[in-house]
């Protein structure tokens, strides 16, 4: 971590309670900073509060919007916001309103652009694992295939933030465990509903993937996202435990319920070519946690920045940006959702190191960085309102469609 004037950028970050307040409604996304007086905190629902404050950072003042969520409150629950398919996107406000959430923030980094592979479109699918309502949606792409800033040393695209069935928040690592049983033996499963498969592997795509093309899954390498697409790929469709069709290239279109499409590259493609229509095939898959034995109610990807009250070593303290973070305190019983303002007055943002310091100053023992920049968004519903309001100013001037987020729900 570099030093400026004998003091780190993260060390200079401190909280100052803001004396101004601003909200955006629907598509009315103004570029000006918030204005108007308001109390330091506002109750969104029992167990859920919202406030904003300023952070004095190296690049200038950043404005933060914060949701505090009591996970132990009987009327509060949290879950993954998503548009119904892994490879699909929608704005946070639309995701929250369609799910009935009272508040939420954007989530994981995602496959936002595809310029290195002509004829291959971006899928919009998230980078890391995803669990919604206790159901596994997808696994993580290889680290070299990620979108987003460089990972801190020792972290992985498999790292997740989640809340378990015990209503406690955790930072963990979810790895894919699965196999393809064939007449010739078992093949290890290398991917599940992800836009990039490991080299030489076989990946599974289910109805939860959506209708996006699967062609991108065989492009790039484990170490380099921009590497060419593999010239050796094969696809097998399985329904009712038997092969129903085969193809010499990954396809696209919606996958019917109860159907699994297997995509192989290199050695994985060679193994799949041994299958014929009518052959029995059994596909199993799950995500295994590195730390917790409690099943996850929801989980999504990003990367940790604060662990057991200490910032991770090697955090970037040079690049300031608009960011979104989630953390927890009180043994995982209280969740903190933070999004920076992207208005012109505050767009300089925070470095990752300053983000970690800010979350620590809020009392978080652990914190996790989510997608930022134009994706950063925090929404919350006013009392008696039937729709959420965008509380920060998205830095792009409008809400960006994203693949997932964290939703806060109230049964009060």
C-alpha positions as CSV (number, residue, x, y, z in Angstrom):
1,X,0.0,0.0,0.0
2,X,1.5,3.3,-1.0
3,X,1.9,6.2,1.4
4,X,1.0,9.9,0.8
5,X,2.5,12.4,3.2
6,X,3.3,9.6,5.6
7,X,-0.3,8.4,5.8
8,X,-2.2,5.9,3.8
9,X,-5.3,6.9,1.7
10,X,-7.4,4.4,3.6
11,X,-6.2,5.9,6.9
12,X,-7.4,9.4,5.8
13,X,-10.9,8.2,5.2
14,X,-13.3,9.2,7.9
15,X,-17.1,9.5,8.2
16,X,-18.9,12.8,8.4
17,X,-22.7,12.8,8.8
18,X,-24.2,14.5,5.8
19,X,-26.5,17.4,6.2
20,X,-28.1,17.0,2.8
21,X,-30.4,14.5,1.3
22,X,-31.5,13.6,-2.2
23,X,-33.5,11.0,-4.0
24,X,-34.4,10.1,-7.5
25,X,-37.6,8.6,-8.6
26,X,-38.1,6.2,-11.5
27,X,-36.4,7.5,-14.7
28,X,-35.9,11.0,-13.3
29,X,-32.1,10.7,-12.9
30,X,-30.6,14.1,-12.5
31,X,-26.8,14.9,-12.7
32,X,-26.8,17.3,-9.8
33,X,-25.9,16.4,-6.3
34,X,-28.5,15.7,-3.6
35,X,-30.1,18.7,-1.9
36,X,-32.4,19.4,1.1
37,X,-32.1,18.7,4.8
38,X,-33.0,15.4,6.4
39,X,-32.3,13.4,9.5
40,X,-29.3,11.2,9.7
41,X,-31.3,8.0,9.4
42,X,-34.7,7.0,8.1
43,X,-36.7,3.8,8.8
44,X,-37.6,2.0,5.5
45,X,-39.3,-0.9,7.3
46,X,-39.0,-2.5,10.8
47,X,-35.4,-3.6,11.0
48,X,-34.2,-1.6,7.9
49,X,-32.9,1.9,8.0
50,X,-31.3,4.2,5.4
51,X,-29.0,7.2,5.8
52,X,-26.3,9.0,3.9
53,X,-23.0,10.5,4.9
54,X,-19.8,12.0,3.4
55,X,-16.4,10.3,3.4
56,X,-13.2,12.5,3.2
57,X,-11.0,10.6,0.8
58,X,-7.7,11.2,-1.0
59,X,-9.4,12.1,-4.3
60,X,-12.1,14.3,-2.7
61,X,-15.3,14.0,-0.8
62,X,-17.4,10.9,-1.6
63,X,-21.0,10.6,-0.6
64,X,-22.2,7.2,0.7
65,X,-25.7,5.8,0.9
66,X,-26.1,3.1,3.5
67,X,-28.8,0.5,4.3
68,X,-28.6,-1.2,7.7
69,X,-30.5,-4.4,7.9
70,X,-31.2,-6.4,11.1
71,X,-31.1,-10.0,9.9
72,X,-32.4,-11.2,13.3
73,X,-35.6,-9.2,12.9
74,X,-38.5,-11.6,12.4
75,X,-40.0,-9.5,9.6
76,X,-36.8,-9.1,7.6
77,X,-35.3,-11.4,5.0
78,X,-32.8,-11.0,2.2
79,X,-32.4,-12.7,-1.1
80,X,-30.8,-12.5,-4.5
81,X,-32.4,-10.1,-6.9
82,X,-32.2,-11.5,-10.5
83,X,-34.3,-11.2,-13.7
84,X,-35.2,-14.9,-13.8
85,X,-32.3,-16.1,-16.0
86,X,-28.6,-16.1,-15.4
87,X,-27.8,-14.5,-18.8
88,X,-30.2,-11.6,-18.5
89,X,-30.2,-8.1,-17.0
90,X,-32.5,-5.5,-15.6
91,X,-32.2,-2.3,-13.5
92,X,-32.0,-2.6,-9.8
93,X,-35.3,-0.7,-9.3
94,X,-37.1,-3.0,-11.7
95,X,-35.6,-6.1,-10.0
96,X,-36.6,-4.8,-6.6
97,X,-40.1,-3.8,-7.6
98,X,-40.8,-7.0,-9.5
99,X,-39.7,-9.1,-6.5
100,X,-41.5,-6.9,-3.9
101,X,-38.3,-5.8,-2.1
102,X,-38.3,-2.7,0.1
103,X,-34.6,-2.0,-0.6
104,X,-31.6,-3.3,-2.5
105,X,-28.3,-2.7,-4.2
106,X,-26.6,-4.0,-7.4
107,X,-24.5,-7.1,-7.2
108,X,-21.8,-9.0,-9.0
109,X,-19.5,-8.0,-11.8
110,X,-20.7,-9.4,-15.2
111,X,-19.9,-10.2,-18.8
112,X,-20.6,-6.7,-20.0
113,X,-18.6,-6.4,-23.2
114,X,-17.2,-8.8,-25.8
115,X,-14.8,-7.1,-28.3
116,X,-12.1,-9.7,-28.6
117,X,-14.1,-12.4,-30.2
118,X,-15.9,-11.3,-33.5
119,X,-19.4,-12.7,-33.8
120,X,-19.7,-13.5,-30.1
121,X,-22.0,-11.4,-28.1
122,X,-21.8,-10.5,-24.4
123,X,-24.1,-12.6,-22.3
124,X,-24.7,-10.3,-19.4
125,X,-24.1,-13.3,-17.0
126,X,-22.4,-12.6,-13.6
127,X,-18.8,-13.7,-12.8
128,X,-19.2,-15.5,-9.6
129,X,-21.4,-18.1,-8.0
130,X,-25.1,-17.3,-7.5
131,X,-27.7,-18.8,-5.1
132,X,-31.2,-17.5,-4.9
133,X,-33.9,-18.8,-2.6
134,X,-31.6,-21.6,-1.6
135,X,-31.3,-22.8,-5.2
136,X,-28.0,-22.9,-7.0
137,X,-28.1,-20.8,-10.2
138,X,-24.5,-20.9,-11.4
139,X,-20.8,-21.4,-10.6
140,X,-17.8,-19.1,-11.0
141,X,-15.8,-18.6,-14.2
142,X,-12.0,-19.1,-14.1
143,X,-10.2,-16.2,-12.4
144,X,-8.5,-15.2,-15.7
145,X,-12.0,-14.8,-17.3
146,X,-13.3,-12.3,-14.8
147,X,-14.5,-8.8,-15.5
148,X,-13.8,-6.1,-12.9
149,X,-10.7,-4.8,-11.0
150,X,-7.8,-7.1,-10.2
151,X,-8.4,-9.5,-7.3
152,X,-6.6,-8.9,-4.0
153,X,-3.9,-11.6,-3.4
154,X,-5.4,-14.8,-2.1
155,X,-8.9,-14.2,-3.4
156,X,-10.9,-15.9,-6.2
157,X,-13.8,-15.5,-8.5
158,X,-15.4,-18.3,-6.3
159,X,-15.6,-15.9,-3.2
160,X,-19.1,-15.0,-2.2
161,X,-21.1,-12.9,0.2
162,X,-24.2,-14.7,1.4
163,X,-26.8,-15.2,4.1
164,X,-27.4,-18.7,5.4
165,X,-30.5,-20.5,6.5
166,X,-29.6,-19.4,10.1
167,X,-30.1,-15.8,9.0
168,X,-26.4,-14.9,9.5
169,X,-24.3,-13.2,6.9
170,X,-20.9,-14.7,5.9
171,X,-18.1,-14.3,3.4
172,X,-17.2,-17.7,2.0
173,X,-16.0,-19.5,-1.1
174,X,-18.3,-21.7,-3.2
175,X,-16.8,-24.3,-5.5
176,X,-18.6,-26.4,-8.1
177,X,-18.8,-30.1,-7.4
178,X,-20.4,-32.3,-10.1
179,X,-20.1,-35.0,-12.6
180,X,-21.4,-36.4,-15.9
181,X,-22.1,-40.1,-15.7
182,X,-21.7,-41.9,-19.1
183,X,-21.5,-45.5,-20.3
184,X,-17.7,-44.9,-20.6
185,X,-17.4,-43.6,-17.0
186,X,-17.7,-40.4,-15.1
187,X,-16.5,-37.0,-16.3
188,X,-15.8,-34.2,-13.8
189,X,-18.1,-31.2,-14.4
190,X,-16.1,-28.0,-14.9
191,X,-18.9,-25.4,-15.2
192,X,-22.5,-24.6,-14.5
193,X,-24.4,-21.8,-16.3
194,X,-21.3,-19.7,-16.8
195,X,-20.1,-17.6,-19.7
196,X,-16.6,-19.1,-19.7
197,X,-15.6,-22.7,-19.1
198,X,-12.2,-23.9,-17.9
199,X,-9.9,-25.3,-20.6
200,X,-10.4,-29.0,-21.4
201,X,-13.6,-29.2,-19.4
202,X,-17.3,-30.0,-19.8
203,X,-19.9,-27.5,-18.6
204,X,-23.6,-27.9,-18.0
205,X,-26.3,-25.4,-19.0
206,X,-29.9,-25.6,-17.6
207,X,-33.1,-23.7,-18.1
208,X,-31.8,-21.2,-15.6
209,X,-29.2,-20.0,-18.0
210,X,-31.8,-18.3,-20.3
211,X,-31.8,-18.0,-24.1
212,X,-28.3,-16.4,-24.6
213,X,-25.8,-18.2,-26.9
214,X,-23.5,-20.7,-25.3
215,X,-20.7,-19.9,-27.9
216,X,-18.8,-17.6,-25.5
217,X,-18.3,-20.5,-23.1
218,X,-15.4,-21.9,-25.2
219,X,-13.6,-18.6,-25.7
220,X,-10.5,-17.4,-23.9
221,X,-8.3,-19.4,-21.5
222,X,-8.1,-19.9,-17.8
223,X,-5.4,-17.2,-17.7
224,X,-6.5,-14.8,-20.5
225,X,-10.0,-13.7,-21.2
226,X,-9.0,-12.3,-24.6
227,X,-7.4,-15.5,-26.0
228,X,-9.1,-16.9,-29.1
229,X,-12.1,-19.2,-29.0
230,X,-11.3,-22.9,-28.9
231,X,-11.5,-24.6,-32.3
232,X,-12.4,-27.9,-30.6
233,X,-15.9,-27.8,-29.1
234,X,-18.9,-30.1,-28.9
235,X,-22.4,-30.0,-27.5
236,X,-24.7,-32.8,-26.2
237,X,-28.3,-32.3,-25.1
238,X,-29.7,-34.6,-22.4
239,X,-33.3,-35.0,-21.4
240,X,-34.9,-37.7,-19.3
241,X,-31.5,-39.1,-18.5
242,X,-30.7,-39.8,-22.2
243,X,-28.9,-38.0,-25.0
244,X,-31.4,-36.5,-27.4
245,X,-29.1,-34.6,-29.8
246,X,-25.5,-33.7,-30.5
247,X,-23.8,-30.8,-32.3
248,X,-20.3,-29.8,-33.4
249,X,-20.7,-26.3,-31.9
250,X,-22.3,-24.6,-28.9
251,X,-25.8,-23.4,-29.7
252,X,-28.3,-20.9,-28.2
253,X,-31.9,-20.4,-27.4
254,X,-34.0,-21.3,-24.4
255,X,-33.4,-24.6,-22.7
256,X,-36.6,-26.5,-21.7
257,X,-37.1,-27.4,-18.1
258,X,-35.8,-30.8,-17.3
259,X,-33.1,-30.5,-20.1
260,X,-29.4,-30.1,-19.6
261,X,-27.1,-29.0,-22.4
262,X,-23.4,-30.2,-22.0
263,X,-20.7,-28.1,-23.7
264,X,-17.2,-29.5,-24.0
265,X,-14.0,-27.8,-25.1
266,X,-10.7,-29.5,-26.0
267,X,-10.4,-32.7,-23.9
268,X,-14.0,-32.2,-22.7
269,X,-15.2,-32.1,-26.3
270,X,-13.3,-35.3,-27.1
271,X,-15.0,-37.1,-24.3
272,X,-18.4,-35.9,-25.3
273,X,-17.9,-37.1,-28.8
274,X,-18.1,-40.6,-27.4
275,X,-21.8,-40.2,-26.7
276,X,-24.5,-41.1,-29.1
277,X,-28.2,-40.3,-29.2
278,X,-30.0,-42.6,-26.8
279,X,-27.0,-43.1,-24.5
280,X,-27.8,-42.9,-20.8
281,X,-26.3,-39.8,-19.1
282,X,-26.7,-38.6,-15.5
283,X,-25.6,-35.0,-14.6
284,X,-25.1,-34.0,-11.0
285,X,-24.0,-30.6,-9.6
286,X,-23.9,-28.6,-6.4
287,X,-21.8,-25.8,-4.8
288,X,-19.7,-26.7,-1.8
289,X,-18.8,-24.1,0.8
290,X,-15.2,-23.7,2.1
291,X,-16.2,-22.5,5.5
292,X,-19.9,-22.8,6.4
293,X,-21.9,-26.0,6.8
294,X,-25.1,-24.0,6.9
295,X,-27.0,-23.9,3.6
296,X,-27.0,-20.5,1.9
297,X,-30.3,-18.7,1.4
298,X,-28.6,-16.5,-1.1
299,X,-25.1,-15.8,-2.3
300,X,-23.4,-13.8,-5.0
301,X,-19.9,-13.0,-6.2
302,X,-17.4,-10.1,-5.8
303,X,-14.3,-10.1,-3.7
304,X,-13.6,-9.6,0.1
305,X,-11.9,-6.4,1.2
306,X,-12.2,-6.7,5.0
307,X,-11.8,-9.9,7.0
308,X,-12.1,-10.3,10.8
309,X,-11.8,-6.6,11.2
310,X,-8.6,-6.2,9.1
311,X,-8.3,-5.0,5.5
312,X,-6.9,-7.6,3.2
313,X,-3.3,-7.1,2.2
314,X,-2.6,-5.7,-1.2
315,X,-5.8,-3.7,-1.6
316,X,-5.6,-1.0,-4.3
317,X,-5.1,2.4,-2.8
318,X,-4.5,4.3,-6.0
319,X,-7.6,4.0,-8.2
320,X,-10.7,5.9,-6.9
321,X,-14.1,5.0,-8.3
322,X,-17.8,4.9,-7.5
323,X,-18.3,1.6,-5.6
324,X,-20.8,-0.7,-4.0
325,X,-20.0,-2.8,-0.9
326,X,-21.7,-5.1,1.5
327,X,-20.6,-6.2,4.9
328,X,-21.7,-7.4,8.3
329,X,-21.2,-6.8,12.0
330,X,-22.5,-8.3,15.3
331,X,-21.5,-11.8,14.3
332,X,-23.3,-11.7,11.0
333,X,-26.6,-10.6,12.5
334,X,-26.6,-7.1,11.0
335,X,-25.9,-6.4,7.3
336,X,-24.6,-3.1,5.8
337,X,-25.2,-2.2,2.2
338,X,-23.3,0.8,0.9
339,X,-23.4,2.5,-2.4
340,X,-21.5,5.7,-3.4
341,X,-23.1,8.6,-5.2
342,X,-22.1,9.0,-8.8
343,X,-23.2,12.7,-9.2
344,X,-20.7,15.1,-10.7
345,X,-19.9,16.5,-7.2
346,X,-18.9,13.1,-5.7
347,X,-17.9,11.0,-8.7
348,X,-14.2,10.7,-7.7
349,X,-15.3,8.0,-5.3
350,X,-13.0,5.8,-3.1
351,X,-10.2,3.4,-3.6
352,X,-10.7,-0.2,-2.6
353,X,-8.5,0.4,0.4
354,X,-10.6,3.4,1.4
355,X,-13.8,1.4,0.9
356,X,-12.5,-1.2,3.3
357,X,-11.6,1.5,5.8
358,X,-15.0,3.0,5.5
359,X,-16.8,-0.3,6.1
360,X,-14.5,-0.9,9.1
361,X,-15.4,2.5,10.5
362,X,-19.1,1.6,10.3
363,X,-18.3,-1.4,12.6
364,X,-18.2,-4.1,9.9
365,X,-16.0,-7.1,10.8
366,X,-16.1,-8.3,7.2
367,X,-16.8,-6.5,3.9
368,X,-17.1,-7.5,0.3
369,X,-16.7,-5.4,-2.8
370,X,-19.4,-5.6,-5.5
371,X,-19.6,-4.2,-9.0
372,X,-19.1,-0.4,-9.2
373,X,-19.0,2.5,-11.6
374,X,-22.1,2.8,-13.7
375,X,-23.6,-0.3,-12.0
376,X,-23.5,1.2,-8.5
377,X,-27.1,1.7,-7.3
378,X,-29.0,1.7,-4.0
379,X,-32.8,1.7,-4.0
380,X,-35.3,1.9,-1.1
381,X,-39.0,2.3,-0.7
382,X,-40.5,5.2,1.2
383,X,-43.2,4.5,3.8
384,X,-46.5,3.6,2.2
385,X,-45.0,3.8,-1.3
386,X,-45.6,0.9,-3.8
387,X,-42.3,1.3,-5.6
388,X,-38.7,1.8,-4.7
389,X,-36.8,5.1,-5.2
390,X,-33.2,5.4,-6.5
391,X,-31.3,7.0,-3.6
392,X,-27.9,7.6,-5.2
393,X,-27.1,9.2,-8.6
394,X,-25.9,6.5,-11.0
395,X,-22.6,7.7,-12.5
396,X,-23.7,7.1,-16.0
397,X,-26.8,9.4,-15.6
398,X,-29.2,6.5,-15.8
399,X,-29.8,3.1,-14.2
400,X,-27.6,0.4,-15.8
401,X,-29.2,-3.0,-16.3
402,X,-27.4,-5.6,-14.1
403,X,-27.6,-9.4,-13.7
404,X,-28.3,-9.5,-10.0
405,X,-28.3,-7.7,-6.7
406,X,-29.2,-8.0,-3.0
407,X,-32.8,-7.5,-2.1
408,X,-34.2,-6.6,1.3
409,X,-37.7,-7.8,2.0
410,X,-40.2,-7.0,4.8
411,X,-43.3,-8.9,5.9
412,X,-44.3,-6.3,8.4
